[in-house]
C-alpha cells in the first residue's frame, strides 16, 4: 500500500538550546525524539520555518544546502553543528509549479541554506540526516489567509510519502520567555488562554472546517493573541500546515518550553 504524506506543526524551542540539552527543553526534546514513531518515515521533508521571510515565496533548490547559524550569544560549538541533509531540486521545482498554478508567486533559490528552525529539530528527529529536505519561506506580510492558500496549493503532495513540517512556536513572546525572573502569574494565564483556544480550534469537534479556517485566519481575535505573538512569524507556519489538510488535527504535544505552554499538531490520513 502506497504511503501517504503527513503534516506536522512543531515548536522548535529557543535557538540551539534543544541540542545543548537545556533542562527547560526536556519535554520538547523527548517529544521530538519520539514523534517519528507515530508517522511514516518520509522520503522527503518540506519545512516551513519561522526564520525565513520573503516578498514572494522562495524555495531552496540547491543539492547540498549549507546551514545558517541565525542565532547569537551561544557556545562556539553551536556554530559548528552539522546536518548534511541533501536538498531535493526536483521536489523544489514541483512545489514552484504547484504554487504558480494557484497564482502564488514563487522562485527557486539555489544558494539559500537551512536555518536553525530546520536543522535544530531535524537533528533530534532524524539525526542521521538521510532524508532530503526542501525549505520554503514565509511571505513577509505574514497574512494568515495567504499562508493557508500556500498550504492548499501543496495538498496534492500528500499523495506522496512527504512530511510537510511547520517549525515555529505556538507561544512566542520573547520578553516573557527571556525574563530573568520567573514569569508573572498574569503571563502564564495569558499563555494558557491562547494555547487552550488554539488547541480547541485545531483539534476540537465543535467547529466545521470552514469555521476552523475562519478562526485561524482571524487568530488575532483569540484571547491574549497579541500577548502570545507580538509578531506572528512563529505562528504562521501553522497556517500553512492547516491549509494542506483543511481538517482538524491531533494534539501530539502540549508541554512546557522555557516554562511556557506550547503545542504541536499532527495531520495524517
C-alpha positions as CSV (number, residue, x, y, z in Angstrom):
1,X,0.0,0.0,0.0
2,X,1.4,3.4,-1.0
3,X,2.4,5.6,1.9
4,X,0.5,8.9,2.2
5,X,2.0,12.3,3.2
6,X,1.9,13.7,6.7
7,X,1.7,17.3,8.1
8,X,3.2,18.3,11.4
9,X,3.5,21.6,13.2
10,X,6.1,21.7,16.0
11,X,7.6,24.2,18.4
12,X,11.4,24.3,17.7
13,X,12.4,25.9,21.0
14,X,14.9,28.6,21.7
15,X,17.8,28.8,19.2
16,X,20.2,25.8,19.6
17,X,19.1,25.1,23.3
18,X,17.4,21.8,22.5
19,X,20.7,20.5,21.0
20,X,22.5,21.6,24.2
21,X,20.2,19.6,26.3
22,X,18.8,22.6,28.1
23,X,16.7,21.4,31.0
24,X,13.8,23.8,30.1
25,X,13.6,22.0,26.8
26,X,13.5,18.4,28.1
27,X,9.8,17.9,27.3
28,X,10.3,19.2,23.8
29,X,13.5,17.1,23.3
30,X,11.6,13.9,24.3
31,X,8.7,14.7,22.0
32,X,10.9,15.4,19.0
33,X,12.8,12.1,19.6
34,X,9.6,10.1,19.8
35,X,7.3,11.7,17.2
36,X,8.9,9.8,14.3
37,X,7.4,6.6,15.7
38,X,3.9,8.0,15.1
39,X,4.4,8.8,11.4
40,X,5.8,7.1,8.3
41,X,9.4,7.7,7.7
42,X,9.2,10.3,4.8
43,X,11.0,10.0,1.5
44,X,11.5,13.9,1.6
45,X,10.7,16.7,4.0
46,X,9.3,20.1,3.2
47,X,10.0,22.6,6.0
48,X,8.3,26.0,6.6
49,X,10.3,27.7,9.3
50,X,9.6,30.9,11.2
51,X,13.0,32.2,10.3
52,X,12.7,32.9,6.6
53,X,10.5,35.6,5.2
54,X,10.4,37.0,1.6
55,X,8.2,39.2,-0.5
56,X,7.3,36.2,-2.6
57,X,7.7,32.5,-1.7
58,X,11.2,31.3,-2.1
59,X,12.1,27.6,-2.2
60,X,15.5,26.1,-1.5
61,X,16.7,24.2,-4.6
62,X,20.3,23.5,-4.0
63,X,21.6,20.0,-4.0
64,X,23.7,20.4,-0.8
65,X,22.3,23.3,1.3
66,X,24.6,24.8,3.9
67,X,23.5,25.7,7.4
68,X,22.6,29.2,8.6
69,X,23.5,29.8,12.3
70,X,21.0,32.5,12.7
71,X,21.3,32.9,16.5
72,X,23.9,34.7,18.7
73,X,25.4,34.5,22.1
74,X,25.6,30.8,22.3
75,X,28.7,28.5,22.9
76,X,31.2,28.1,20.0
77,X,30.1,24.5,19.5
78,X,26.7,25.7,18.3
79,X,28.3,27.4,15.3
80,X,29.9,24.1,14.2
81,X,26.7,22.0,14.2
82,X,26.4,19.9,11.1
83,X,23.3,18.5,9.5
84,X,24.3,17.3,6.0
85,X,20.8,16.6,4.6
86,X,20.6,16.7,0.9
87,X,18.4,19.1,-1.0
88,X,15.8,17.9,-3.5
89,X,15.8,20.1,-6.6
90,X,13.2,18.1,-8.4
91,X,10.7,18.4,-5.4
92,X,11.6,22.1,-5.2
93,X,10.6,22.6,-8.8
94,X,7.4,20.7,-8.3
95,X,6.5,23.0,-5.4
96,X,7.2,26.0,-7.6
97,X,4.9,24.7,-10.3
98,X,2.1,23.9,-7.8
99,X,2.3,27.4,-6.2
100,X,2.5,29.3,-9.5
101,X,-0.5,27.3,-10.8
102,X,-2.5,28.9,-7.9
103,X,-1.2,32.4,-8.7
104,X,1.2,32.3,-5.8
105,X,4.4,33.9,-7.0
106,X,7.4,31.7,-6.1
107,X,11.1,31.4,-7.1
108,X,13.8,28.8,-6.6
109,X,16.8,29.7,-4.5
110,X,19.9,27.6,-5.2
111,X,22.0,29.5,-2.7
112,X,19.9,29.6,0.5
113,X,20.8,27.2,3.3
114,X,18.8,25.7,6.2
115,X,18.2,28.0,9.2
116,X,18.0,26.8,12.8
117,X,14.2,26.3,12.6
118,X,15.1,23.4,10.2
119,X,18.3,21.8,11.4
120,X,17.8,22.0,15.2
121,X,14.5,20.0,15.3
122,X,15.5,17.7,12.5
123,X,18.8,16.9,14.2
124,X,16.8,15.5,17.0
125,X,14.1,13.9,15.0
126,X,16.2,12.3,12.2
127,X,19.8,12.6,13.4
128,X,21.3,10.7,10.5
129,X,20.3,13.4,8.1
130,X,19.4,10.8,5.5
131,X,16.2,12.4,4.3
132,X,16.3,15.1,1.5
133,X,14.9,18.4,2.6
134,X,13.4,21.5,0.9
135,X,12.7,24.7,2.8
136,X,10.0,27.2,1.7
137,X,9.8,30.7,3.0
138,X,7.0,32.6,4.6
139,X,5.7,35.7,3.0
140,X,6.8,38.8,4.9
141,X,3.3,40.2,5.0
142,X,2.5,37.3,7.4
143,X,-1.1,37.3,6.1
144,X,-2.7,34.2,7.6
145,X,-5.1,33.7,4.7
146,X,-2.3,33.8,2.2
147,X,-0.4,31.2,4.1
148,X,-3.4,28.9,4.3
149,X,-3.6,29.3,0.5
150,X,0.0,28.2,0.2
151,X,-0.8,25.1,2.1
152,X,-3.8,24.4,-0.1
153,X,-1.6,24.6,-3.2
154,X,0.6,21.8,-1.8
155,X,-2.3,19.4,-1.0
156,X,-1.6,17.1,-3.9
157,X,1.9,16.3,-2.4
158,X,0.0,14.3,0.2
159,X,-0.3,11.6,-2.4
160,X,3.4,11.0,-1.9
161,X,5.4,9.9,1.2
162,X,6.3,13.5,2.1
163,X,6.4,15.2,5.5
164,X,5.4,18.9,5.5
165,X,6.8,20.3,8.7
166,X,5.8,23.7,10.1
167,X,8.6,24.8,12.5
168,X,7.7,27.7,14.8
169,X,6.3,28.1,18.3
170,X,2.7,28.4,19.5
171,X,3.9,30.9,22.1
172,X,6.5,33.4,21.1
173,X,6.6,36.5,23.4
174,X,10.4,36.8,23.7
175,X,10.2,39.4,26.5
176,X,8.3,36.9,28.6
177,X,10.4,33.9,27.6
178,X,13.7,35.6,28.3
179,X,12.6,37.2,31.5
180,X,15.4,36.6,34.1
181,X,12.8,36.2,36.9
182,X,10.0,33.7,37.0
183,X,7.1,34.7,34.7
184,X,4.3,36.5,36.4
185,X,1.0,34.7,37.0
186,X,-0.6,37.1,34.5
187,X,1.8,36.0,31.8
188,X,1.0,32.3,32.5
189,X,-2.7,32.9,32.4
190,X,-2.4,34.7,29.1
191,X,-0.2,31.9,27.7
192,X,-2.8,29.3,28.8
193,X,-5.7,31.3,27.4
194,X,-4.3,31.4,23.9
195,X,-3.0,27.8,24.0
196,X,-6.4,26.5,25.1
197,X,-8.0,28.5,22.2
198,X,-5.5,27.2,19.7
199,X,-5.9,23.6,20.8
200,X,-9.7,23.8,20.7
201,X,-9.7,25.4,17.2
202,X,-7.2,22.9,15.7
203,X,-8.4,19.7,17.3
204,X,-11.9,20.2,18.7
205,X,-15.1,18.9,17.3
206,X,-17.3,22.0,17.8
207,X,-16.2,23.7,14.6
208,X,-16.6,22.6,11.0
209,X,-13.7,23.0,8.7
210,X,-14.9,26.3,7.2
211,X,-15.3,27.7,10.7
212,X,-11.9,26.4,11.7
213,X,-10.3,28.1,8.8
214,X,-12.1,31.4,9.7
215,X,-10.9,31.2,13.3
216,X,-7.3,30.6,12.2
217,X,-7.5,33.4,9.7
218,X,-8.8,35.8,12.4
219,X,-6.4,34.5,15.1
220,X,-5.7,38.0,16.5
221,X,-9.3,37.9,17.9
222,X,-8.3,35.0,20.2
223,X,-7.8,35.5,23.9
224,X,-4.3,37.1,24.6
225,X,-3.4,36.6,21.0
226,X,-1.1,39.6,20.7
227,X,0.5,39.0,24.1
228,X,1.5,35.5,23.0
229,X,2.5,36.7,19.5
230,X,3.6,40.3,19.4
231,X,4.8,39.4,15.9
232,X,3.3,36.3,14.4
233,X,6.1,34.7,12.3
234,X,6.4,31.8,14.7
235,X,2.6,31.0,14.4
236,X,2.2,31.4,10.7
237,X,3.8,28.1,9.7
238,X,0.8,26.5,11.4
239,X,-1.5,28.2,8.9
240,X,0.5,26.6,6.0
241,X,0.1,23.2,7.7
242,X,-3.6,23.7,8.2
243,X,-4.1,24.7,4.6
244,X,-2.5,21.4,3.3
245,X,-5.1,19.3,5.1
246,X,-8.0,21.7,5.9
247,X,-9.3,19.5,8.7
248,X,-8.9,19.0,12.4
249,X,-5.5,17.8,13.8
250,X,-4.4,15.6,16.6
251,X,-2.7,17.2,19.5
252,X,0.6,15.4,19.9
253,X,2.4,17.7,22.3
254,X,1.1,20.1,25.0
255,X,4.1,20.7,27.3
256,X,6.3,23.3,28.7
257,X,9.2,25.0,26.9
258,X,11.1,27.6,29.0
259,X,8.2,27.5,31.5
260,X,5.6,28.3,28.9
261,X,2.9,26.0,27.5
262,X,3.4,25.1,23.8
263,X,1.6,22.7,21.5
264,X,2.3,20.6,18.4
265,X,-0.3,19.3,15.9
266,X,-0.3,16.3,13.6
267,X,-2.4,15.7,10.5
268,X,-2.2,12.3,8.8
269,X,-4.5,10.0,6.8
